[in-house]
Amino acid sequence: MIKLFQFLIFLILQILFIPFALIGLLLALYKEMYVSKKLGVSFTAGQAIQIRWIMHYFGTRADKDTVEFIKHFPIESHIGFLGMFGAAIIANRICGYTLSMAKIPEPGKESLMTFLPTRTITFDRIVEKYSSQVDQIVNMGAGFDLRLLKYTKGKDVKIFELDQEKTQNLKLETMKKADLKHDWITYIPVDFREESWVEKLTQSGFDRAKKTYFHWEAVADYLEEDVVKDTLKKMSELCSQGSIIGQSFASKALVTGEGTYAMKRTKELMEKFGEPWLYGIDMSGDARASVESLLSEFGLVLTELTLLGHKRKTGKPFFAIAVCEKR
């Protein structure tokens, strides 16, 4: 009865908010689809921080930095989001109604619509843990992630962020407008396909002898298999003993769209946006063994694995978050 009451409150508000929701949707789509293309930055990199805005407004995960960032971010619309989600936000304040995409799903029951909160809080925990145990952190393909601002401020740890020059410049410009301090982080622009990221990293002060945490979130999915393996190899070679790599992998079924109808439609959508998924791990059998096999090729030992979606009808995970150690 409580859930029904909450939904009815939301429904009434949503009907009243229809004009604002439509305007908000148009504003958001314009910025995400047109402005991002015009600026030459990744559409999906911008989308990755949307969920953090949503989680903040529904009380799932506080993130004032991301909210301030989006207010000044040219490829997302803070006003548009308020129009789209305004009814749900007010319903949340009145009676506790929460959108499914803002909730933390039961472990293993994540879907393609609800797995992002799980990915977000899992990496939060990993970064918070290792930011106090290592001497250096390297955020590979950082995009517009602001997590390190929260978990490394005031700590005696050297931070490096690597990404495409256009993406990184836009991030720095937006942080300046949002008055987000980041002077303890070293930003390294790099074209991963044309330049040696290892060389640029070492030239920027990275110390191979120091214990390091490499953060590689939601990047491997967009790379060819040989690039994924070469990157893992180089990270392993750069790591001193005891260093950690935290990374995520999609399942092969998700990448190919051969799992479920939802996976097929998601694959087609990513291709239509011009950012197709390219690499996935076969998780149709023993998913843990598949991840361990990949990492062992590069002298890495799996220490933690979070599988998403393995308790749903298919019984197969579609996404994995792995933490491994160089030994």
Secondary structure, 3 states (H helix, E strand, C coil): CHHHHHHHHHHHHHHHCHHHHHHHHHHHHHHHHHHHHHHCCCHHHHHCCHHHHHHHHCCCCCCHHHHHHHHCCCCCCHHHHHHHHHHHHHHHHHHCCCCHHHCCCCCCCCCCCCHHHHHHHHHHHHHHHHCCCCCEEEEECCCCCCHHHHHHCCCCCEEEEEECHHHHHHHHHHHHHCCCCCCCEEEEECCCCCCCHHHHHHHCCCCCCCCEEEEECCCHHHCCHHHHHHHHHHHHHHCCCCCEEEEEEEEHHHHHCCCCHHHHHHHHHHHHCCCCCCCCECCCCCHHHHHHHHHHCCCEEEEEEEEECCCCCCCCCCEEEEEEEEC
